[in-house]
């Protein structure tokens, strides 16, 4: 089994590379991909750089060039749901693009003709994540993630995304990865640790909690890999 692990920023995959220790670096399409093995599974790890286009390119490469059969996305996100706090872990049930707008033609926000507003994540991988959380006594919340090419630090925009998409968190890559995986029939999971409240203090709190939140997500991904290795046996 070949599994892709993806983040947006180098900080989001650094804890994984430190954990695995030995890996091969492959340069392709102005990016770097790291291959290694773990408990009988082949892994390919990459950070896309920020934004939907970069995330789509990286996810497509992980699947089409490297042959990934499952994709796990690990990283951080800003909270939209007021009940979420810094450090909480959220696994996406579905994702939408909050900045996709053809409402002038009578379509809802986030809708693409011949598509849908939301892309659902893989239920089996979500169940696996919940199993890991239960075993480790870690609270794991499920929710909707809204993606857009904007770092949200405005309260009015935050509330609009929250109410329009019933979204719990926002980030800049997840929905584009979801579109790629859905189109190519690759099961995927998007796990986000809350690093900020997507409000006027976002710049400060994001810088402060990025590294610790990324470590938390990475540790959870490793535990999911442990479970996936058991499923192979």
C-alpha positions in Angstrom: 0.0 0.0 0.0 1.3 3.5 -0.9 0.1 6.3 1.3 0.5 10.0 0.7 0.9 12.4 3.6 0.5 16.0 2.7 0.6 19.4 4.4 0.6 23.0 3.0 3.7 24.4 4.8 7.1 22.9 5.6 6.3 23.3 9.3 3.3 20.9 8.8 5.4 18.0 7.6 8.7 18.7 9.5 7.6 16.7 12.5 6.8 13.7 10.2 10.2 13.9 8.5 11.9 14.1 11.9 9.9 11.0 13.1 10.8 8.8 10.1 14.4 10.1 10.0 15.5 8.4 6.7 13.9 9.3 3.4 14.7 9.9 -0.2 14.1 13.4 -1.6 12.7 13.7 -5.1 12.4 17.0 -6.9 9.5 17.4 -9.3 7.4 20.2 -10.7 9.2 22.8 -8.6 8.6 20.9 -5.4 10.1 18.2 -3.2 8.6 14.9 -2.4 10.0 12.6 0.4 9.7 8.9 0.1 10.2 6.4 2.9 8.7 3.2 4.3 7.0 2.4 7.6 5.7 -0.9 8.9 5.5 -2.4 5.4 3.8 0.6 3.8 5.4 2.9 1.2 5.0 6.6 2.1 5.3 9.8 0.1 5.3 13.0 2.0 5.0 16.5 0.6 4.1 20.1 1.4 2.3 21.9 -1.4 3.0 25.5 -0.5 0.0 27.7 0.4 -3.2 27.9 -1.7 -5.6 25.8 -3.7 -3.7 25.7 -7.0 -0.5 24.5 -5.3 -2.5 22.0 -3.3 -4.2 20.6 -6.4 -0.9 20.3 -8.2 0.7 18.5 -5.3 -2.2 16.1 -4.6 -2.4 15.2 -8.3 1.3 14.5 -8.4 1.1 12.3 -5.3 -1.5 10.2 -7.0 -0.6 10.3 -10.7 3.2 10.2 -10.4 3.8 8.5 -7.1 0.8 6.1 -7.2 -0.7 7.0 -3.8 -3.7 4.9 -2.9 -4.8 6.9 0.1 -4.1 10.5 1.1 -3.9 11.9 4.6 -3.7 15.7 4.9 -2.3 17.0 8.1 -2.0 20.6 9.1 -3.6 23.6 10.9 -6.8 25.7 10.4 -8.6 28.7 11.8 -11.7 28.1 13.9 -15.1 29.4 12.7 -17.2 27.5 15.2 -17.0 29.5 18.4 -16.8 26.2 20.4 -13.4 25.4 18.9 -10.3 26.4 20.7 -6.6 26.4 19.9 -5.2 22.9 20.0 -8.5 21.1 19.2 -8.3 18.4 16.5 -10.9 18.4 13.7 -11.4 15.8 11.1 -13.4 17.0 8.1 -16.6 15.2 7.1 -16.8 17.4 4.0 -15.2 20.4 2.4 -16.3 23.4 0.3 -14.6 26.2 -1.5 -15.9 29.4 0.1 -14.3 31.7 -2.5 -15.9 30.1 -5.5 -18.7 32.4 -6.6 -20.9 32.1 -9.6 -24.0 33.2 -7.8 -24.6 35.7 -10.7 -25.8 32.7 -12.6 -28.2 31.5 -9.9 -25.9 28.9 -8.3 -25.1 28.7 -4.6 -21.8 29.8 -3.2 -19.1 27.1 -3.7 -21.0 25.3 -6.5 -19.3 24.2 -9.8 -21.5 23.0 -12.7 -21.4 19.2 -13.0 -20.1 19.2 -9.4 -21.4 20.1 -5.9 -20.9 22.5 -3.2 -19.3 19.9 -0.8 -17.0 17.0 -1.3 -17.3 14.3 1.3 -14.2 12.7 2.9 -13.7 8.9 3.1 -15.9 7.4 5.8 -13.5 4.5 6.5 -10.6 6.9 7.1 -12.8 9.1 9.3 -13.8 6.1 11.3 -10.1 5.1 11.6 -9.3 8.6 12.9 -12.1 8.3 15.5 -10.7 4.9 16.6 -7.2 6.4 17.1 -8.7 9.3 19.1 -10.7 7.0 21.3 -7.7 4.8 22.0 -5.5 7.8 22.9 -8.2 9.6 24.8 -7.9 12.6 22.5 -11.0 14.6 21.8 -11.6 14.6 18.0 -14.3 16.7 16.5 -16.0 16.2 13.2 -17.0 19.1 11.0 -17.2 21.0 7.8 -14.1 22.8 6.5 -14.3 25.7 4.1 -11.3 26.4 1.9 -10.3 29.6 0.0 -7.3 31.5 -1.2 -7.5 33.9 1.6 -6.1 34.0 5.2 -9.2 34.9 7.1 -8.6 37.6 9.8 -11.8 39.6 9.5 -14.7 39.0 11.8 -17.4 39.8 9.2 -15.9 37.4 6.6 -15.4 34.7 9.3 -19.1 34.9 10.2 -20.2 34.8 6.5 -18.2 31.7 5.8 -19.5 30.1 9.0 -23.1 30.7 8.2 -23.0 30.2 4.4 -21.3 26.8 4.6 -22.2 25.8 8.1 -18.4 25.5 8.4 -16.5 24.8 11.6 -13.0 25.8 10.3 -11.3 27.5 7.4 -8.0 27.0 5.6 -6.5 27.3 2.2 -6.0 23.8 0.7 -8.3 21.1 1.9 -11.2 21.4 -0.6 -8.9 21.5 -3.6 -7.3 18.3 -2.4 -10.8 16.8 -1.9 -11.7 17.7 -5.5 -8.6 15.9 -6.8 -9.0 12.8 -4.7 -12.7 12.6 -5.4 -12.1 12.8 -9.2 -9.3 10.2 -9.1 -11.2 7.9 -6.7 -8.5 8.0 -3.9 -9.8 7.8 -0.3 -8.7 10.8 1.7 -8.8 12.3 5.1 -8.2 15.9 6.2 -7.1 16.4 9.7 -6.6 19.9 11.1 -5.4 21.2 14.4 -6.9 24.5 15.4 -4.1 27.1 15.4 -6.1 30.3 15.7 -9.6 31.7 15.9 -9.6 33.2 12.4 -10.3 36.6 13.9 -8.4 39.9 14.2 -5.7 38.3 16.4 -5.1 35.5 13.9 -1.7 36.8 12.7 -0.4 36.7 16.3 -1.9 33.4 17.4 -1.1 31.6 14.1 2.6 32.3 14.5 2.5 31.3 18.1 0.7 28.0 17.8 1.7 26.8 14.3 4.5 24.6 15.3 2.8 23.0 18.3 -0.4 22.4 16.4 1.5 20.8 13.5 3.2 18.5 15.9 -0.1 17.4 17.3 -1.5 16.7 13.9 1.6 14.8 12.9 1.5 12.6 15.9 -2.1 11.7 15.1 -1.2 10.9 11.5 1.5 8.5 12.7 -1.0 6.7 14.9 -3.4 6.4 11.9 -0.5 4.8 10.0 0.0 2.3 12.8 -3.7 1.3 12.5 -3.5 1.1 8.7 -0.5 -1.2 9.1 -2.6 -3.5 11.3 -5.3 -3.6 8.7 -2.8 -4.9 6.1 -2.0 -7.9 8.3 
